[in-house]
Amino acid sequence: MGRMDGKVALVTGAARGQGRSHALRLAEEGAEIIAVDLCAQIDTVPYGMSRPEDLVETAKLIEELDRRVLTREADVREQSALDSAVADGLSEFGHIDVVCANAGIFSYAPSWEMTEKMWDDMLAVNVTGVWKTLKAALPSMIERGQGGSLVLTSSTAGLRGFGNMVHYTAAKHGVVGVMRTMVQEVSQYDIRCNTVHPTAVDTDMIQNKPMYELFLPDAKPEELTRENYAAAFGSLHTMPHPWVEARDISNAVLWLASDESRYVTGQTIAVDLGFIEKV
């Protein structure tokens, strides 16, 4: 028996990175998956974003686990696209038990140099997109009357401030505000809501040249290596590791999605190598 047998999970940002990992981890434990991703580039994002073939690969990996999956290319900034994806998921699977609002982007600049477009894109995806995802999924969950779990991806930047990331920090703090409001609104329906706060996760969002330059501002081009970057990141943590793997976050997501945490709601779960305690 899997820990998610009989459950259906909606996962945004599922084409790669943490989203793919979450979808696979939930599927490993028996869940059917509605996998949603933009699969296109946002021009204020300084690294390459997912493509349609990435979402196809996610579906293939889930099917290899002998689980069913429905994929949709949808922008979390567009309510109609999310509503359509949820409607298709309900038609295919009949219900939704878990929402993993994971879709997110990253960029950086000093606050006084940041463009309005960078600010607007960040908040639109990273916090408004979370609200729109919940708005699409919650009516059917409430009507079904069988409870459920909402797992929202925040960040250590949702628990403290970061230089050069005012928009990201504001958005990730905003996700905590959404979670705390959901606790007040949906607990009566036996629906739980929690946030997950990763430190750096070894995905394309952090493993790219612009991030290397941000964390190694005085480095020569030949010094912008994964090894030097790891040393810089590792200095932020109390535990002797530079970053976590996506699966480490997925294991926390799985616990919050499963009945093992059936009385856990309103919590900020940090998977951070001791980052918050160190700073």
C-alpha positions in Angstrom: 0.0 0.0 0.0 1.3 3.4 -1.0 1.0 6.4 1.2 -0.9 8.3 -1.6 -3.0 5.4 -2.9 -6.4 6.6 -4.2 -5.3 10.3 -4.2 -5.0 12.8 -7.0 -2.4 15.6 -6.8 -2.3 18.8 -8.9 1.4 19.9 -9.3 2.3 23.2 -10.9 5.8 23.8 -12.3 5.9 20.0 -12.9 8.0 19.9 -16.1 11.4 19.7 -14.3 13.2 20.6 -11.1 11.3 20.5 -7.8 8.0 20.2 -9.5 8.9 17.1 -11.5 10.5 15.6 -8.3 7.3 16.3 -6.3 5.1 14.7 -9.0 7.3 11.6 -9.2 7.6 11.2 -5.4 3.8 11.5 -5.0 3.3 9.0 -7.9 5.8 6.6 -6.3 3.5 6.4 -3.4 0.4 5.8 -5.5 -1.0 9.2 -6.5 -2.4 10.1 -9.9 -1.0 13.4 -11.2 -2.2 16.5 -12.9 1.0 18.0 -14.1 0.9 21.7 -15.1 3.7 23.9 -16.4 4.2 27.0 -18.5 6.8 25.3 -20.8 8.0 28.7 -22.1 10.4 31.5 -21.3 9.6 34.6 -19.3 11.9 37.3 -20.5 12.9 38.7 -17.1 14.1 35.3 -16.0 17.9 35.0 -16.5 18.1 31.3 -17.0 16.5 28.9 -19.5 13.0 27.8 -18.3 11.2 24.5 -19.1 10.1 23.5 -22.5 7.3 21.3 -23.8 9.6 18.3 -24.1 10.4 18.5 -20.4 6.7 18.1 -19.5 6.5 15.1 -21.8 9.5 13.6 -20.0 7.8 14.1 -16.6 4.7 12.3 -17.9 6.8 9.5 -19.2 8.6 9.0 -15.9 5.2 9.0 -14.0 3.8 6.4 -16.5 6.8 4.2 -15.9 5.7 4.1 -12.3 2.4 2.7 -13.5 0.5 5.8 -12.5 -1.8 7.9 -14.5 -0.9 11.4 -15.4 -2.6 14.3 -17.2 -0.4 17.1 -18.5 -1.3 20.6 -19.4 0.7 23.6 -20.6 -0.7 26.4 -18.5 0.5 29.7 -17.2 -0.3 30.2 -13.5 -0.7 33.9 -14.2 -3.8 33.0 -16.3 -6.9 31.9 -14.3 -8.7 30.5 -17.3 -5.7 28.3 -18.1 -5.7 26.9 -14.6 -9.4 26.5 -14.5 -9.3 24.5 -17.7 -6.4 22.3 -16.5 -8.4 21.6 -13.3 -11.6 20.8 -15.2 -9.7 18.4 -17.4 -8.1 16.8 -14.4 -11.5 16.4 -12.7 -12.9 14.9 -15.9 -10.0 12.4 -16.0 -9.7 11.5 -12.4 -12.9 12.6 -10.7 -11.4 14.5 -7.8 -8.4 16.4 -6.5 -7.0 15.7 -3.0 -3.7 17.5 -3.0 -2.6 20.8 -4.5 1.2 21.3 -4.7 1.5 25.0 -5.8 5.2 24.8 -6.7 5.5 26.9 -9.9 8.1 29.7 -9.4 10.7 31.9 -11.0 13.9 33.7 -9.8 15.7 36.8 -10.9 17.8 39.4 -9.0 18.9 43.0 -8.9 19.4 45.7 -6.3 16.0 47.1 -5.4 16.7 50.5 -6.9 17.9 49.0 -10.2 15.0 46.4 -10.5 12.6 47.1 -13.3 8.9 47.2 -12.8 8.6 44.2 -15.2 10.9 42.1 -13.0 8.8 43.0 -10.0 5.5 42.4 -11.8 6.5 39.0 -13.3 7.9 37.8 -10.0 4.8 38.6 -7.9 2.5 37.4 -10.7 4.1 33.9 -10.8 5.3 33.4 -7.3 2.4 34.6 -5.2 -0.5 35.5 -7.4 0.0 32.2 -9.3 -0.3 30.3 -6.0 -3.6 32.1 -5.2 -4.9 31.4 -8.7 -4.0 27.7 -8.4 -5.9 27.4 -5.2 -8.8 29.4 -6.6 -9.0 26.9 -9.5 -8.8 23.7 -7.3 -10.6 24.5 -4.0 -14.2 24.6 -5.2 -14.2 21.0 -6.2 -12.3 19.9 -3.0 -14.8 21.8 -0.8 -17.8 20.4 -2.7 -16.5 16.8 -2.5 -16.3 17.0 1.3 -13.4 14.6 1.7 -10.8 17.1 3.0 -7.4 17.5 1.4 -3.9 19.1 1.6 -2.5 22.3 0.1 1.3 22.4 0.0 2.7 25.8 -1.0 6.3 26.2 -2.0 7.8 29.2 -0.3 11.6 29.6 0.4 14.0 30.5 3.2 13.3 33.9 1.6 9.8 33.6 3.0 11.2 33.6 6.5 13.9 36.3 6.3 15.2 39.0 4.0 17.7 38.7 1.2 19.7 41.4 -0.6 19.2 41.8 -4.3 15.9 39.8 -4.1 13.3 42.3 -2.8 10.7 41.0 -5.3 11.4 37.3 -4.6 11.5 37.9 -0.9 8.2 39.8 -1.0 6.6 37.1 -3.0 7.8 34.2 -0.8 6.6 36.1 2.3 3.3 36.5 0.5 3.0 32.8 0.0 3.1 32.4 3.8 0.3 35.0 4.1 -1.8 33.0 1.6 -1.2 29.9 3.6 -2.2 31.5 6.9 -5.4 32.8 5.3 -6.2 29.4 3.9 -5.9 27.9 7.3 -8.6 30.3 8.5 -10.8 29.7 5.4 -10.6 26.0 4.6 -9.9 24.2 7.9 -13.7 23.9 8.4 -13.7 21.6 5.3 -10.9 19.4 6.8 -8.5 20.9 4.2 -5.0 21.6 5.5 -2.5 24.1 4.3 1.2 24.4 4.9 4.3 25.9 3.3 7.6 24.4 2.5 10.8 26.5 2.8 13.8 25.1 0.9 17.3 26.5 1.0 19.1 26.3 -2.3 18.0 23.2 -4.3 20.3 21.7 -6.9 18.2 22.5 -9.9 18.5 24.7 -13.0 17.1 27.7 -11.0 20.4 28.0 -9.0 22.8 26.1 -11.3 23.4 28.8 -13.9 25.9 31.5 -14.7 24.0 34.5 -13.5 23.6 32.9 -10.0 27.3 32.0 -10.0 28.1 35.7 -10.7 25.7 36.8 -7.9 27.4 34.6 -5.3 30.9 35.0 -6.6 31.0 38.7 -7.5 34.8 39.1 -7.5 35.5 35.8 -9.3 37.4 35.7 -12.6 35.5 34.0 -15.5 37.5 30.8 -15.0 36.6 30.8 -11.3 32.9 30.7 -11.9 32.7 27.0 -11.3 30.3 24.7 -9.6 32.9 23.9 -7.0 33.6 27.5 -6.0 29.8 28.2 -6.0 29.3 25.3 -3.7 31.8 26.6 -1.3 30.1 30.0 -1.2 26.7 28.4 -0.7 27.9 26.0 1.9 29.1 28.8 4.1 25.5 29.8 4.6 24.5 26.6 6.4 25.2 25.0 9.7 25.3 21.6 8.1 28.3 20.9 5.9 26.5 20.8 2.5 26.0 23.5 -0.2 22.5 22.7 -1.2 19.8 20.0 -1.0 18.4 17.8 -3.7 14.9 18.2 -5.1 13.9 14.9 -3.6 14.7 16.2 -0.1 12.0 18.8 -0.6 9.7 16.2 -2.2 9.9 14.0 0.9 8.6 16.9 3.0 5.9 17.6 0.4 4.9 13.9 0.5 4.5 13.9 4.3 2.4 17.1 4.2 0.3 15.7 1.4 -0.3 12.3 3.1 -2.6 11.3 5.9 0.5 11.0 8.1 0.3 14.7 8.7 -3.5 14.8 8.9 -3.6 17.2 11.9 -0.8 19.4 10.7 -1.8 22.8 9.3 -0.6 26.4 9.3 3.1 25.3 9.6 6.2 26.7 7.9 8.4 23.6 7.2 12.0 24.6 6.5 14.3 22.1 4.7 17.3 24.4 4.9 20.5 22.7 6.2 20.3 25.0 9.3 20.3 28.2 7.2 17.7 30.0 9.2 19.4 29.2 12.5 22.8 30.3 11.3 21.8 33.7 10.1 
